Amino acid sequence: MKKNNLFVLILLFWSLAPFFWQVYTSFSTTESIISPFSYVQNRWTLNNYIQVLTANPPFWRYLFNSTIVGLSSTGLTLLIATPAAYAISKVRVNVERIIRLFLLGVSLFPYVLLFLSLLEIARVLGIGNNLFALSIPYSALSMPLAVLLLCSAFKDLPKDLEEAARIEGLDLWQRLRWVLMPLISPAIASTGIIIFLFSWNEYPIALTWLSKAELITLPVAIARIAGSSLYSVPYGAYASATVLGSIPLIFIVLFFQRQIISGITQGAVKG
């Protein structure tokens, strides 16, 4: 029992230490950051947060942009992936395995190799500097994994439920909307959070599709803060920006923790 507790403590320290170090750095002066274990007269400061929050554009604008991109990408992906996963779960077993293997291969493909192609598509279609247009490549990149996760959730549902709904006179969309989707809501929630996190943290596509300062997303803004000076690295401002950018994600995970755990463990026990 003590060994298990020790392992949990080590795991917590391993997971949370980088975040706490960023919090420490965000409240530290430049002198104390350079020499963290030596005596510094003025060690603590709020100037790092003031610098970030009073910038032009203000930091909350980047949070708003990332939220818009994350929500639109998540909504578009789930809107397409849910009926697609249901359809795949109803085909023959051999065909389903082939489709799943194909989706798995696509989801493992390094999307960085598509970078130039996506940039050319944005140029030809004239959809650069558009937050909602950015959700199109994000949804396409998230789609294979989303379909795989939701397909597994549909497969775990008892077939008798849908048969009973069909006998009651519900058509396909009614069965999907009122019977099946509520039952796999934990899987939908956990899948949606994965898509949102990917959209929130994605950097290369956002860097090239968005050039206006008032439209850039949070990762691009943080990268600009880190490279704002040629002769010094603004560690404090960079750390405060990462801390502020992490707070919404922490609240999302805490708010949806039940759905996340249910979605992960769904289908683990069958009786």
For each residue, the residues with C-beta under 8 A, 3 or more apart:
1: 4 5
2: 5 6
3: 6 7
4: 1 7 8
5: 1 2 8 9
6: 2 3 9 10
7: 3 4 10 11
8: 4 5 11 12
9: 5 6 12 13
10: 6 7 13 14
11: 7 8 14 15
12: 8 9 15 16
13: 9 10 16 17
14: 10 11 17
15: 11 12
16: 12 13 19 20
17: 13 14 20 21
18: 21 22
19: 16 22 23 243 246
20: 16 17 23 24
21: 17 18 24 25
22: 18 19 25 26 239 242 243 246
23: 19 20 26 27 239 243
24: 20 21 27 28
25: 21 22 28 33 235 236 239
26: 22 23 48 49 236 239 240 242 243
27: 23 24 44 45 46 48
28: 24 25 32 33 36 43 44 45 48 236
29: 32 33 40 42 43 44 45 47 236
30: 33 34 232 235 236
31: 34 35 40 42 43
32: 28 29 35 36 40 42 43 44
33: 25 28 29 30 36 235 236
34: 30 31
35: 31 32 38 40
36: 28 32 33
37:
38: 35
39:
40: 29 31 32 35 43
41:
42: 29 31 32 45
43: 28 29 31 32 40
44: 27 28 29 32
45: 27 28 29 42 48 236
46: 27 49 50
47: 29 50 51 236
48: 26 27 28 45 51 52 236 237 239 240
49: 26 46 52 53 240 244
50: 46 47 53 54
51: 47 48 54 55 234 236 237 240
52: 48 49 55 59 225 237 240 241 244
53: 49 50 58 59 60 244
54: 50 51 58
55: 51 52 58 59
56:
57: 61 62 213 214
58: 53 54 55 61
59: 52 53 55 62 63 221 241 244
60: 53 63 64
61: 57 58 64 65 214
62: 57 59 65 66 216 217 218 220 221 245
63: 59 60 66 67 218 244 245 248
64: 60 61 67 68
65: 61 62 68 69 131 215 216 217 218
66: 62 63 69 70 199 200 217 218 219 245
67: 63 64 70 71 248
68: 64 65 71 72 131 132
69: 65 66 72 73 131 134 135 138 199 200 206 217
70: 66 67 73 74 195 196 199 200
71: 67 68 74 75 196
72: 68 69 75 76 131 132 135
73: 69 70 76 77 134 135 138 139 142 195 196 198 199
74: 70 71 77 78 192 195 196 199
75: 71 72 78 79
76: 72 73 79 80 135 136 139
77: 73 74 80 81 138 139 142 143 146 192 195
78: 74 75 81 82 146 188 191 192 195
79: 75 76 82
80: 76 77 83 84 139 143
81: 77 78 84 85 143 146 147 150 191
82: 78 79 85 86 150 176 181 188
83: 80 86 87 176
84: 80 81 87 88 147
85: 81 82 88 89 146 147 148 149 150 151 153 154
86: 82 83 89 90 150 154 176 180
87: 83 84 90 91
88: 84 85 91 96 99 100 147 151
89: 85 86 96 151 154 155
90: 86 87
91: 87 88 95 96 99
92: 95 96
93: 96 97
94: 97 98
95: 91 92 98 99
96: 88 89 91 92 93 99 100 151
97: 93 94 100 101
98: 94 95 101 102
99: 88 91 95 96 102 103
100: 88 96 97 103 104 148 151
101: 97 98 104 105
102: 98 99 105 106
103: 99 100 106 107 144 145 147 148
104: 100 101 107 108 144 148
105: 101 102 108 109
106: 102 103 109 144
107: 103 104 144 145 148
108: 104 105
109: 105 106 113
110: 113
111: 114 115 141
112: 115 204
113: 109 110
114: 111 117 118
115: 111 112 118 119 204 205 208
116: 119 120
117: 114 120 121
118: 114 115 121 122 137 205 208 209
119: 115 116 122 123 208 209
120: 116 117 123 124
121: 117 118 124 125 127
122: 118 119 125 126 127 128 133 208 209
123: 119 120 126 128
124: 120 121
125: 121 122
126: 122 123
127: 121 122 130 133 136 209
128: 122 123 133 209 210 211
129: 209 210 211 212 215
130: 127 133 134 209
131: 65 68 69 72 134 135 210 215
132: 68 72 135
133: 122 127 128 130 136 209
134: 69 73 130 131 137 138 205 206 209 210 217
135: 69 72 73 76 131 132 138 139 199
136: 76 127 133 139 140
137: 118 134 140 141 205 209
138: 69 73 77 134 135 141 142 195 198 199 202 205
139: 73 76 77 80 135 136 142 143 195
140: 136 137 143
141: 111 137 138 198
142: 73 77 138 139 145 146 194 195 198 199
143: 77 80 81 139 140 146 147
144: 103 104 106 107 147 148
145: 103 107 142 148 149 191 194
146: 77 78 81 85 142 143 149 150 191 194 195
147: 81 84 85 88 103 143 144 150 151
148: 85 100 103 104 107 144 145 151 152
149: 85 145 146 152 153 187 190 191 194 263
150: 81 82 85 86 146 147 153 154 184 187 188 191
151: 85 88 89 96 100 147 148 154 155
152: 148 149 155 156 187 267
153: 85 149 150 156 157 184 187 188 263 266 267
154: 85 86 89 150 151 157 180 184
155: 89 151 152 267
156: 152 153 266 267 270
157: 153 154 161 162 180 183 184
158: 161
159: 162 163
160: 163 164
161: 157 158 164 165 179 180 183
162: 157 159 165 166 175 179 180
163: 159 160 166 167
164: 160 161 167 168
165: 161 162 168 170 174 175 178 179
166: 162 163 169 170 175
167: 163 164
168: 164 165
169: 166
170: 165 166 174 175 178 179
171: 174 175
172: 175 176
173: 176 177
174: 165 170 171 177 178 179
175: 162 165 166 170 171 172 178 179 180
176: 82 83 86 172 173 179 180 181
177: 173 174 181
178: 165 170 174 175 181 182
179: 161 162 165 170 174 175 176 182 183
180: 86 154 157 161 162 175 176 183 184
181: 82 176 177 178 184 185 188
182: 178 179 185
183: 157 161 179 180
184: 150 153 154 157 180 181 187 188 266
185: 181 182 188 189 259
186: 189 190 258 259 260 262 263 266
187: 149 150 152 153 184 190 191 262 263 266
188: 78 82 150 153 181 184 185 191 192 263
189: 185 186 192 193 256 259 260 262 263
190: 149 186 187 193 194 256 259 260 262 263 264
191: 78 81 145 146 149 150 187 188 194 195 263
192: 74 77 78 188 189 195 196
193: 189 190 196 197 252 253 256 259 260
194: 142 145 146 149 190 191 197 198
195: 70 73 74 77 78 138 139 142 146 191 192 198 199
196: 70 71 73 74 192 193 199 200 252
197: 193 194 200 201 249
198: 73 138 141 142 194 195 201 202
199: 66 69 70 73 74 135 138 142 195 196 202
200: 66 69 70 196 197 217 218 249
201: 197 198 219
202: 138 198 199 205 206 217 219
203: 206 207 219 220 223
204: 112 115 207 208
205: 115 118 134 137 138 202 208 209
206: 69 134 202 203 209 210 216 217 219 220
207: 203 204 210 220 223
208: 115 118 119 122 204 205
209: 118 119 122 127 128 129 130 133 134 137 205 206
210: 128 129 131 134 206 207 215 216 217 220
211: 128 129 215
212: 129 215 216
213: 57 216
214: 57 61
215: 65 129 131 210 211 212
216: 62 65 206 210 212 213 220 221 224
217: 62 65 66 69 134 200 202 206 210 220 221
218: 62 63 65 66 200 221 222 245
219: 66 201 202 203 206 222 223
220: 62 203 206 207 210 216 217 223 224
221: 59 62 216 217 218 224 225 241
222: 218 219 225 226 238 241 242 245
223: 203 207 219 220 226 227
224: 216 220 221 227 228
225: 52 221 222 228 234 237 238 241
226: 222 223 233 234 238
227: 223 224
228: 224 225 234 237
229: 232 233 234
230:
231:
232: 30 229
233: 226 229 238
234: 51 225 226 228 229 237 238
235: 25 30 33 238 239
236: 25 26 28 29 30 33 45 47 48 51 239 240
237: 48 51 52 225 228 234 240 241
238: 222 225 226 233 234 235 241 242
239: 22 23 25 26 48 235 236 242 243
240: 26 48 49 51 52 236 237 243 244
241: 52 59 221 222 225 237 238 244 245
242: 22 26 222 238 239 245 246
243: 19 22 23 26 239 240 246 247
244: 49 52 53 59 63 240 241 247
245: 62 63 66 218 222 241 242 248 249
246: 19 22 242 243 249 250
247: 243 244 250 251
248: 63 67 245 251 252
249: 197 200 245 246 252 253
250: 246 247 253 254
251: 247 248 254 255
252: 193 196 248 249 255 256
253: 193 249 250 256 257 260
254: 250 251 257
255: 251 252
256: 189 190 193 252 253 259 260
257: 253 254 260 261
258: 186 261 262
259: 185 186 189 190 193 256 262 263
260: 186 189 190 193 253 256 257 263 264
261: 257 258 264 265
262: 186 187 189 190 258 259 265 266
263: 149 153 186 187 188 189 190 191 259 260 266
264: 190 260 261
265: 261 262 268 269
266: 153 156 184 186 187 262 263
267: 152 153 155 156 270
268: 265
269: 265
270: 156 267
271:
